[in-house]
């Protein structure tokens, strides 16, 4: 394989960017890389192969594809998915072991060191800092999801402001419909248009009737997984009318 492609794979993995190596099965020297943003390097690929490579990156799963009379193998080099959680709250505590069980790394950000302790969050990366100070360092990449869980605009809003300008695959915010309407108004006042604000999944989580912290954590993680694997959770978010 071309050394240039090897270097690009190494660079993308170091930067937590997913990349797919596409190889023609009838000629192993015919290779190309497809990046998360749809750009490619190496052999020119049919559109169907490029689209299959992008889907493979999202699914984090190698695949075979046929196009224009040729068969191709798509091998994926993807970073581990990551949850960046704003708020060392009870829901975040319940979420941590669930996230680990399904293969997600988790980072919790909260300036309140009394809450963000090793006892409450064993095995979790803890950043005791204000979100606006630490999120640029953590990196808001396409393999990461951000969850704003504090109910406190001083913590959630700065994080969401950064998240809306980042290529995260999921953004979620805790709160009722009324709480989110107030959040939307603040974001509009800050200059965000409706299209960008619509990236926020709120009320966060699937409509499973969750009440306890573990149930809410389960609903949130389920929605994150659905968006990552399916590209959308809209069909699963339909909430029954209250009556």
Secondary structure, DSSP 8 states (H G I E B T S, - for coil): --HHHHHHHHHHHHTT--EEEEEETTEEEEEEEEETTS-EEES---HHHHHHHHHHHHHT--EEEEETTEEEEEEEE----EEEEE---HHHHHHHHHHHHTT-EEEEE-S-TTTS-TTTSTTSEEE-S-HHHHHHHH---TTEEEEE-SS-HHHHHHHHHHHTTS--SEEEE-S-HHHHHHHHHHHHHTT--HHHHTTEESS-S-SS---SHHHHHHHHHHHHHHHHHHS--GGG-------
